[in-house]
Amino acid sequence: MPRPQRHYLDHMADELYDWMQEEIEALTFAFKAGGRSPFAAPVDEKAKLAFYQRALFNKDGSPNEAGRKATLARIGVDAYVETMKAVVKSMQGGLPEVPEEAEVA
């Protein structure tokens, strides 16, 4: 059975499609920035834990209700639960506290 003849512009359309797919992949990779959000600051885990410990708990270890409400509103329920688990685990593990001047904005 003979192959159907392709239109003379089909080759150009295929090349255009391939180029568009490559551009989409390149832009997606650029926005991911190595798995990080595009505008996120490069902060290590110790600094993140210190930031959230100050936001979620007072210096004496009691709950910081205002900080908890603000954090919950900012990051959502799922991320809040994950963050709270990590902070409590770090507090139980006795990670050294980060000094006040190393605050994360």
KAWO-V241185 format. One record per residue. N is the residue number from 1. RES is the residue in one small letter. PSI is psi in degrees with one decimal (none if undefined). Layout:
n=[N;N]
res=[RES;RES]
psi=[PSI;PSI]
//
This chain:
n=[1;2;3;4;5;6;7;8;9;10;11;12;13;14;15;16;17;18;19;20;21;22;23;24;25;26;27;28;29;30;31;32;33;34;35;36;37;38;39;40;41;42;43;44;45;46;47;48;49;50;51;52;53;54;55;56;57;58;59;60;61;62;63;64;65;66;67;68;69;70;71;72;73;74;75;76;77;78;79;80;81;82;83;84;85;86;87;88;89;90;91;92;93;94;95;96;97;98;99;100;101;102;103;104;105]
res=[m;p;r;p;q;r;h;y;l;d;h;m;a;d;e;l;y;d;w;m;q;e;e;i;e;a;l;t;f;a;f;k;a;g;g;r;s;p;f;a;a;p;v;d;e;k;a;k;l;a;f;y;q;r;a;l;f;n;k;d;g;s;p;n;e;a;g;r;k;a;t;l;a;r;i;g;v;d;a;y;v;e;t;m;k;a;v;v;k;s;m;q;g;g;l;p;e;v;p;e;e;a;e;v;a]
psi=[127.0;146.5;141.4;143.4;135.7;153.0;151.0;-17.7;-5.1;-39.2;-42.9;-40.0;-39.7;-43.0;-40.0;-41.6;-46.1;-42.5;-42.8;-40.3;-40.8;-40.8;-40.4;-45.2;-40.8;-42.8;-39.8;-44.8;-40.8;-39.6;-28.6;-31.0;51.8;31.0;4.6;151.2;148.8;-34.8;18.5;144.8;143.7;96.4;137.5;167.0;-36.8;-42.0;-37.2;-45.7;-40.0;-41.9;-49.7;-28.8;-41.9;-33.5;-34.1;-21.8;147.9;170.1;-30.5;0.3;-4.5;156.9;138.6;92.1;-43.6;-42.3;-37.4;-43.2;-42.0;-40.7;-43.3;-43.4;-33.1;-41.0;-10.9;166.8;-49.8;-47.3;-33.2;-45.9;-45.9;-43.2;-43.9;-41.8;-44.6;-40.9;-45.4;-41.8;-41.5;-35.0;-37.4;-33.5;-12.0;38.3;141.7;142.2;145.8;136.6;157.7;-35.6;-10.2;35.4;149.4;130.7;none]
//
